[in-house]
Amino acid sequence: MVVINEDTGNFDIFVGSYEGLSNQTKYSVGSGPICVALADFNNDTQLDISVINYDSSDMSILLGYGDGTFASQTHIQLALNQYRLLSVILITIYN
């Protein structure tokens, strides 16, 4: 489960098993994260995370290792208001 913390500029990952959720891990992203999408963005068969950051007008990409952990973020700067379009595209494509 991914939980976005808009006030702190990070998100938490909770890994699930038959016993419930455990192993909370916090990852930093840009300022004001508002949208998250999970997909295999680099075609390595591992789940990756993309976060749209409203206040910093950028997107954070965290590539997955396949074990519930992720690499440090890579920032992609977005043009003003481009984050709205990307949020819709990410949600549409990966849902």
C-alpha positions as CSV (number, residue, x, y, z in Angstrom):
1,M,0.0,0.0,0.0
2,V,1.3,3.5,-0.9
3,V,0.2,6.4,1.3
4,I,1.1,10.0,0.2
5,N,1.9,12.6,2.8
6,E,1.2,15.9,1.1
7,D,2.3,18.0,4.0
8,T,5.7,16.4,4.4
9,G,6.7,15.7,0.8
10,N,7.1,12.0,1.1
11,F,5.2,8.8,0.9
12,D,5.1,5.5,2.8
13,I,5.1,2.0,1.5
14,F,3.5,-0.8,3.5
15,V,4.3,-4.3,2.4
16,G,1.4,-6.7,2.8
17,S,1.3,-10.4,3.6
18,Y,-1.4,-12.8,4.9
19,E,-0.7,-11.5,8.4
20,G,-1.4,-7.8,7.4
21,L,0.6,-4.8,6.6
22,S,4.2,-4.4,7.9
23,N,7.6,-2.9,7.0
24,Q,6.7,0.8,6.7
25,T,9.3,2.5,4.5
26,K,9.3,6.3,3.9
27,Y,10.5,7.8,0.6
28,S,11.1,11.5,0.0
29,V,9.7,13.1,-3.1
30,G,9.0,16.7,-4.3
31,S,6.9,19.3,-2.5
32,G,3.1,18.7,-2.4
33,P,2.7,15.2,-3.8
34,I,-0.8,14.8,-5.1
35,C,-0.9,11.7,-7.4
36,V,0.8,8.4,-7.4
37,A,0.9,5.7,-10.1
38,L,2.5,2.3,-10.0
39,A,3.7,0.5,-13.1
40,D,6.8,-0.9,-14.8
41,F,8.1,2.3,-16.3
42,N,11.5,0.9,-17.4
43,N,10.4,-2.5,-18.7
44,D,12.5,-4.5,-16.2
45,T,9.4,-6.5,-14.9
46,Q,9.7,-4.7,-11.5
47,L,7.0,-2.3,-10.2
48,D,8.1,1.4,-10.2
49,I,6.4,4.5,-8.7
50,S,5.7,7.8,-10.2
51,V,4.6,10.8,-8.0
52,I,3.2,14.1,-9.3
53,N,4.3,16.9,-7.0
54,Y,2.0,20.0,-7.2
55,D,4.0,22.6,-5.2
56,S,7.4,21.8,-6.9
57,S,5.8,21.3,-10.4
58,D,7.7,18.1,-11.0
59,M,7.4,14.4,-11.1
60,S,9.4,11.9,-9.1
61,I,10.2,8.5,-10.5
62,L,11.4,5.7,-8.1
63,L,12.5,2.5,-9.8
64,G,11.6,-0.7,-8.0
65,Y,14.0,-3.5,-7.0
66,G,11.2,-6.1,-6.9
67,D,11.3,-6.7,-3.2
68,G,9.1,-3.8,-2.0
69,T,12.0,-1.3,-2.0
70,F,12.8,1.5,-4.4
71,A,15.8,3.5,-5.7
72,S,16.2,7.2,-4.8
73,Q,13.9,9.5,-6.8
74,T,14.7,11.0,-10.2
75,H,13.1,14.4,-10.7
76,I,11.5,15.4,-14.0
77,Q,10.6,19.1,-14.1
78,L,7.2,19.9,-15.5
79,A,5.9,23.0,-17.2
80,L,3.3,25.1,-15.3
81,N,0.0,23.1,-15.1
82,Q,1.5,20.2,-17.0
83,Y,1.1,18.1,-13.8
84,R,-2.7,18.0,-14.2
85,L,-2.4,16.4,-17.6
86,L,0.2,13.9,-16.5
87,S,-1.9,13.0,-13.4
88,V,-4.9,12.1,-15.7
89,I,-2.7,10.2,-18.2
90,L,-0.9,8.2,-15.5
91,I,-4.2,7.2,-13.8
92,T,-5.8,6.4,-17.1
93,I,-3.0,4.3,-18.5
94,Y,-2.1,2.4,-15.4
95,N,-5.5,1.6,-13.9
